[in-house]
């Protein structure tokens, strides 16, 4: 009797975990599916220098008109959004390499809002060198460990990748992994 109750509890927990995974996957898939609509949101912005809404007033300053400025912003924010989704859902050992383009797009968006910069997207590689100096050697060392274990062990490549995976239980667990 006690074993049946434990089995039912395990089955119920597995069912709830599967439903939670299905809901999260559906939300992510919905966000990815609406990306084209988000990209064309800039067309609703007027082609004037000052864009006034009931929430805020945006002055495009050096950009000329607000429509062009929002087109540039969506061209940088949408890939950043997709890279974040890829980073937080990737289960491979090399997912830290995604931090380099994430840092690049983040820097470009920061430059977009910095009104004192005359030329956007210049000299960004200089600011990415510290990020790349940490990420690239780390990925190389993980790769070297994998191939070293392949030569020493009888495990398959998939088993070794599973061994190197860091799989936090939830979104905040993944965030805490970096801090």
Buried (B, 14 or more C-beta within 10 A) or exposed (E): EEEEEEEEEEEEEEEEEEEEEEEEEEEEEEEEEEBEEEBEEBEEBEEBBEBEEEEEEBEBEEBEBBBBBBBBBBBBBBBBBBBBBBBBEBEEBEBBBBBBBBBBBBBBBEBBEEEEBEEBEEEBEEEBEEBBEEBEEEBEEBEEBBEEBBEEEEEEEEEBBEEBEEEEEEEEEBEEEEE
